[in-house]
Amino acid sequence: MPRPWGGTNQRGDAERRRTFGGSGLKPDRFSAPLEADRKWIMATRNKSAGEADLVRTAKAEIRRRVEAAVAAIQAAERAERGEMAQRRLAALPEFAAAGVILLYRSMRGEIETSALVIRALRDGKRVALPRTDRESGTMRAVRIMDPAADLFRGPCGAMEPRDGLPEVAAEEIDLAVIPGRAFDIR
């Protein structure tokens, strides 16, 4: 299957669907209220440019509601869910097979990934984290080997790789872990 950034993965579409579908992730109390929103947004796709603002507003409202729902979860439960998500990810065959992994360092309530970064390094994987280029407004994947020595607090508040570390080309990345809260089916 082609990657969005080029290259191919080691498994086909059927394997990817099976693994994701069999990941054990189940809808929780935040999924059901958003189903109606998802259907409404899908119904408004491919409408006039004037209606595009309506869709953007609806998406912003969905994001706001998801943020509020996540904020309502007690810190201990969020930490427990985050640890469970990290364990599930580390147990996936794609994680085991990946030689180069693009991860992120969490900020503002995202799932904590410190243990995953350390595990991947301990397992001998090449680990890259995003680094923000303030001038161009882009992000680059940069390899780290020692989180304590290689990271600093970047302009967005996340821990980022320091200057002077090697970049990792997109086509070298076998697995990318991207934070997110609310998605549509695209």
MOWOCOR-V76487 format. One line per field, one symbol per residue. ss: DSSP state (2 for helix, 1 for strand, 0 for the rest). phi: phi as a letter, one per 30 degrees, with the letter a starting at -180 (. if undefined). burial: 1 if it has 24 or more other C-alpha atoms within 12 Angstrom, else 0. A space follows every 50 residues. Layout:
# MOWOCOR-V76487
ss->???
phi->???
burial->???
This chain:
# MOWOCOR-V76487
ss->01000001000022222222200000000022222222222222000022 22222222222222222222200022222222222222222022222001 11100000000002222222220001111111100001111111002222 111000001110000010022200110000000000
phi->.ddecjibcdbdeddddddddcdidbecdcdedddddddddddcdhcddd dddddeddddddedddedddddddedddddddddddddddddddddddcb bccbcdahidddbedddddddddiddccbdbdcddciccbdbdbbbedcc cbdddcjddbdddjdddcdedddcbcccdabbbcdc
burial->00000000100000000000000000000000010011001000000000 00001001100100010001000000000001001100110001100111 11111100111111111111100011111111000000111111101000 100000011111001011010111111000110000
